[in-house]
Amino acid sequence: MSINSHIQNLKQKHEKLSSEVEQAYKSPALDEFYISQLKKEKLRLKEEISRLSR
């Protein structure tokens, strides 16, 4: 797997997590811990994308 395809894969995962966070906020049973975990994973992906893009 090339670096560019790996970065694209990470970006897709990041977008998917963004959608999950958005849906979690709309849920009547708002789970702050779950949302926090999603956001941490999004940040981890964003940092990895940034690191690989240098």
N, CA, C and O atoms as a Tinker XYZ file with bonds, in Angstrom:
   216  protein
     1  N      0.851000   -1.178000    0.000000    73     2
     2  CA     0.000000    0.000000    0.000000    64     1     3
     3  C      0.897000    1.241000    0.000000    63     2     4     5
     4  O      1.786000    1.377000    0.840000    81     3
     5  N      0.655000    2.123000   -0.932000    73     3     6
     6  CA     1.441000    3.354000   -0.998000    64     5     7
     7  C      1.004000    4.316000    0.109000    63     6     8     9
     8  O     -0.067000    4.170000    0.699000    81     7
     9  N      1.845000    5.280000    0.366000    73     7    10
    10  CA     1.535000    6.263000    1.407000    64     9    11
    11  C      0.278000    7.046000    1.041000    63    10    12    13
    12  O     -0.561000    7.314000    1.901000    81    11
    13  N      0.148000    7.413000   -0.232000    73    11    14
    14  CA    -1.029000    8.179000   -0.657000    64    13    15
    15  C     -2.317000    7.397000   -0.451000    63    14    16    17
    16  O     -3.316000    7.958000   -0.002000    81    15
    17  N     -2.304000    6.122000   -0.770000    73    15    18
    18  CA    -3.519000    5.325000   -0.576000    64    17    19
    19  C     -3.795000    5.124000    0.910000    63    18    20    21
    20  O     -4.950000    5.067000    1.330000    81    19
    21  N     -2.730000    5.017000    1.704000    73    19    22
    22  CA    -2.906000    4.893000    3.157000    64    21    23
    23  C     -3.523000    6.179000    3.723000    63    22    24    25
    24  O     -4.418000    6.126000    4.567000    81    23
    25  N     -3.043000    7.317000    3.256000    73    23    26
    26  CA    -3.591000    8.605000    3.701000    64    25    27
    27  C     -5.065000    8.706000    3.306000    63    26    28    29
    28  O     -5.891000    9.152000    4.102000    81    27
    29  N     -5.392000    8.297000    2.094000    73    27    30
    30  CA    -6.793000    8.338000    1.641000    64    29    31
    31  C     -7.666000    7.449000    2.523000    63    30    32    33
    32  O     -8.785000    7.819000    2.878000    81    31
    33  N     -7.151000    6.285000    2.868000    73    31    34
    34  CA    -7.878000    5.371000    3.740000    64    33    35
    35  C     -8.115000    6.012000    5.108000    63    34    36    37
    36  O     -9.210000    5.913000    5.662000    81    35
    37  N     -7.098000    6.661000    5.645000    73    35    38
    38  CA    -7.233000    7.338000    6.938000    64    37    39
    39  C     -8.251000    8.475000    6.854000    63    38    40    41
    40  O     -9.034000    8.680000    7.782000    81    39
    41  N     -8.240000    9.208000    5.749000    73    39    42
    42  CA    -9.203000   10.303000    5.571000    64    41    43
    43  C    -10.633000    9.772000    5.522000    63    42    44    45
    44  O    -11.549000   10.392000    6.063000    81    43
    45  N    -10.820000    8.628000    4.876000    73    43    46
    46  CA   -12.154000    8.021000    4.828000    64    45    47
    47  C    -12.611000    7.609000    6.222000    63    46    48    49
    48  O    -13.769000    7.814000    6.587000    81    47
    49  N    -11.705000    7.029000    6.996000    73    47    50
    50  CA   -12.042000    6.639000    8.370000    64    49    51
    51  C    -12.390000    7.874000    9.200000    63    50    52    53
    52  O    -13.316000    7.848000   10.010000    81    51
    53  N    -11.630000    8.963000    8.987000    73    51    54
    54  CA   -11.874000   10.210000    9.713000    64    53    55
    55  C    -13.267000   10.752000    9.386000    63    54    56    57
    56  O    -13.997000   11.176000   10.282000    81    55
    57  N    -13.629000   10.736000    8.110000    73    55    58
    58  CA   -14.956000   11.205000    7.693000    64    57    59
    59  C    -16.062000   10.339000    8.297000    63    58    60    61
    60  O    -17.097000   10.849000    8.725000    81    59
    61  N    -15.834000    9.033000    8.327000    73    59    62
    62  CA   -16.816000    8.117000    8.910000    64    61    63
    63  C    -17.012000    8.427000   10.394000    63    62    64    65
    64  O    -18.139000    8.427000   10.890000    81    63
    65  N    -15.921000    8.688000   11.093000    73    63    66
    66  CA   -16.021000    9.032000   12.508000    64    65    67
    67  C    -16.749000   10.362000   12.695000    63    66    68    69
    68  O    -17.506000   10.523000   13.652000    81    67
    69  N    -16.528000   11.304000   11.799000    73    67    70
    70  CA   -17.237000   12.587000   11.871000    64    69    71
    71  C    -18.738000   12.363000   11.789000    63    70    72    73
    72  O    -19.508000   12.970000   12.533000    81    71
    73  N    -19.142000   11.494000   10.887000    73    71    74
    74  CA   -20.566000   11.175000   10.743000    64    73    75
    75  C    -21.103000   10.490000   11.991000    63    74    76    77
    76  O    -22.218000   10.774000   12.429000    81    75
    77  N    -20.310000    9.587000   12.564000    73    75    78
    78  CA   -20.740000    8.891000   13.776000    64    77    79
    79  C    -20.910000    9.860000   14.941000    63    78    80    81
    80  O    -21.857000    9.743000   15.718000    81    79
    81  N    -19.990000   10.818000   15.062000    73    79    82
    82  CA   -20.098000   11.817000   16.132000    64    81    83
    83  C    -21.367000   12.636000   15.939000    63    82    84    85
    84  O    -22.110000   12.883000   16.889000    81    83
    85  N    -21.607000   13.052000   14.708000    73    83    86
    86  CA   -22.805000   13.837000   14.401000    64    85    87
    87  C    -24.069000   13.056000   14.762000    63    86    88    89
    88  O    -24.992000   13.605000   15.365000    81    87
    89  N    -24.109000   11.787000   14.396000    73    87    90
    90  CA   -25.268000   10.944000   14.707000    64    89    91
    91  C    -25.414000   10.748000   16.214000    63    90    92    93
    92  O    -26.531000   10.744000   16.733000    81    91
    93  N    -24.300000   10.586000   16.916000    73    91    94
    94  CA   -24.347000   10.375000   18.365000    64    93    95
    95  C    -24.943000   11.589000   19.070000    63    94    96    97
    96  O    -25.678000   11.442000   20.046000    81    95
    97  N    -24.629000   12.795000   18.577000    73    95    98
    98  CA   -25.199000   14.004000   19.173000    64    97    99
    99  C    -26.704000   14.087000   18.939000    63    98   100   101
   100  O    -27.421000   14.689000   19.738000    81    99
   101  N    -27.185000   13.494000   17.863000    73    99   102
   102  CA   -28.615000   13.526000   17.554000    64   101   103
   103  C    -29.391000   12.448000   18.301000    63   102   104   105
   104  O    -30.619000   12.496000   18.366000    81   103
   105  N    -28.690000   11.494000   18.853000    73   103   106
   106  CA   -29.330000   10.373000   19.538000    64   105   107
   107  C    -29.979000   10.835000   20.839000    63   106   108   109
   108  O    -29.412000   11.649000   21.569000    81   107
   109  N    -31.176000   10.310000   21.126000    73   107   110
   110  CA   -31.828000   10.685000   22.387000    64   109   111
   111  C    -31.054000   10.179000   23.609000    63   110   112   113
   112  O    -31.123000   10.777000   24.683000    81   111
   113  N    -30.331000    9.095000   23.442000    73   111   114
   114  CA   -29.532000    8.543000   24.543000    64   113   115
   115  C    -28.078000    8.988000   24.355000    63   114   116   117
   116  O    -27.203000    8.186000   24.028000    81   115
   117  N    -27.849000   10.277000   24.568000    73   115   118
   118  CA   -26.530000   10.865000   24.364000    64   117   119
   119  C    -25.514000   10.215000   25.299000    63   118   120   121
   120  O    -25.671000   10.268000   26.519000    81   119
   121  N    -24.488000    9.610000   24.743000    73   119   122
   122  CA   -23.449000    8.933000   25.517000    64   121   123
   123  C    -22.153000    9.728000   25.389000    63   122   124   125
   124  O    -21.419000    9.594000   24.410000    81   123
   125  N    -21.887000   10.552000   26.387000    73   123   126
   126  CA   -20.718000   11.438000   26.343000    64   125   127
   127  C    -19.408000   10.659000   26.258000    63   126   128   129
   128  O    -18.474000   11.084000   25.577000    81   127
   129  N    -19.336000    9.515000   26.948000    73   127   130
   130  CA   -18.109000    8.718000   26.911000    64   129   131
   131  C    -17.856000    8.198000   25.499000    63   130   132   133
   132  O    -16.727000    8.254000   25.010000    81   131
   133  N    -18.891000    7.696000   24.847000    73   131   134
   134  CA   -18.778000    7.175000   23.481000    64   133   135
   135  C    -18.337000    8.286000   22.525000    63   134   136   137
   136  O    -17.455000    8.084000   21.690000    81   135
   137  N    -18.951000    9.444000   22.656000    73   135   138
   138  CA   -18.595000   10.583000   21.806000    64   137   139
   139  C    -17.143000   10.993000   22.053000    63   138   140   141
   140  O    -16.411000   11.305000   21.115000    81   139
   141  N    -16.742000   10.989000   23.302000    73   139   142
   142  CA   -15.363000   11.325000   23.647000    64   141   143
   143  C    -14.379000   10.358000   22.994000    63   142   144   145
   144  O    -13.341000   10.777000   22.480000    81   143
   145  N    -14.701000    9.079000   23.014000    73   143   146
   146  CA   -13.834000    8.076000   22.387000    64   145   147
   147  C    -13.752000    8.285000   20.874000    63   146   148   149
   148  O    -12.678000    8.172000   20.283000    81   147
   149  N    -14.890000    8.590000   20.253000    73   147   150
   150  CA   -14.901000    8.854000   18.814000    64   149   151
   151  C    -14.022000   10.056000   18.478000    63   150   152   153
   152  O    -13.257000   10.026000   17.514000    81   151
   153  N    -14.137000   11.104000   19.276000    73   151   154
   154  CA   -13.356000   12.316000   19.024000    64   153   155
   155  C    -11.860000   12.064000   19.200000    63   154   156   157
   156  O    -11.046000   12.598000   18.447000    81   155
   157  N    -11.500000   11.257000   20.185000    73   155   158
   158  CA   -10.088000   10.921000   20.385000    64   157   159
   159  C     -9.544000   10.144000   19.192000    63   158   160   161
   160  O     -8.417000   10.378000   18.755000    81   159
   161  N    -10.339000    9.227000   18.673000    73   159   162
   162  CA    -9.921000    8.450000   17.507000    64   161   163
   163  C     -9.794000    9.356000   16.280000    63   162   164   165
   164  O     -8.865000    9.205000   15.487000    81   163
   165  N    -10.734000   10.300000   16.127000    73   163   166
   166  CA   -10.650000   11.266000   15.024000    64   165   167
   167  C     -9.353000   12.066000   15.111000    63   166   168   169
   168  O     -8.673000   12.267000   14.104000    81   167
   169  N     -9.016000   12.517000   16.303000    73   167   170
   170  CA    -7.799000   13.297000   16.500000    64   169   171
   171  C     -6.563000   12.457000   16.191000    63   170   172   173
   172  O     -5.619000   12.945000   15.570000    81   171
   173  N     -6.565000   11.206000   16.617000    73   171   174
   174  CA    -5.438000   10.321000   16.344000    64   173   175
   175  C     -5.251000   10.154000   14.833000    63   174   176   177
   176  O     -4.129000   10.204000   14.329000    81   175
   177  N     -6.359000    9.956000   14.121000    73   175   178
   178  CA    -6.292000    9.816000   12.666000    64   177   179
   179  C     -5.791000   11.101000   12.011000    63   178   180   181
   180  O     -4.963000   11.063000   11.101000    81   179
   181  N     -6.299000   12.233000   12.480000    73   179   182
   182  CA    -5.887000   13.524000   11.921000    64   181   183
   183  C     -4.387000   13.745000   12.111000    63   182   184   185
   184  O     -3.705000   14.226000   11.206000    81   183
   185  N     -3.881000   13.392000   13.286000    73   183   186
   186  CA    -2.454000   13.543000   13.552000    64   185   187
   187  C     -1.626000   12.614000   12.670000    63   186   188   189
   188  O     -0.565000   13.004000   12.182000    81   187
   189  N     -2.105000   11.386000   12.463000    73   187   190
   190  CA    -1.380000   10.456000   11.602000    64   189   191
   191  C     -1.385000   10.937000   10.150000    63   190   192   193
   192  O     -0.374000   10.841000    9.454000    81   191
   193  N     -2.525000   11.453000    9.703000    73   191   194
   194  CA    -2.607000   12.004000    8.343000    64   193   195
   195  C     -1.611000   13.151000    8.189000    63   194   196   197
   196  O     -0.890000   13.232000    7.195000    81   195
   197  N     -1.580000   14.018000    9.168000    73   195   198
   198  CA    -0.668000   15.159000    9.134000    64   197   199
   199  C      0.787000   14.694000    9.113000    63   198   200   201
   200  O      1.602000   15.218000    8.354000    81   199
   201  N      1.099000   13.728000    9.934000    73   199   202
   202  CA     2.469000   13.206000   10.004000    64   201   203
   203  C      2.890000   12.589000    8.671000    63   202   204   205
   204  O      4.013000   12.800000    8.214000    81   203
   205  N      1.996000   11.832000    8.054000    73   203   206
   206  CA     2.320000   11.164000    6.794000    64   205   207
   207  C      2.355000   12.125000    5.606000    63   206   208   209
   208  O      2.986000   11.836000    4.589000    81   207
   209  N      1.685000   13.252000    5.734000    73   207   210
   210  CA     1.595000   14.212000    4.627000    64   209   211
   211  C      2.808000   15.126000    4.532000    63   210   212   213
   212  O      2.934000   15.884000    3.570000    81   211
   213  N      3.676000   15.068000    5.484000    73   211   214
   214  CA     4.849000   15.958000    5.486000    64   213   215
   215  C      5.808000   15.620000    4.398000    63   214   216
   216  O      6.843000   16.272000    4.262000    81   215
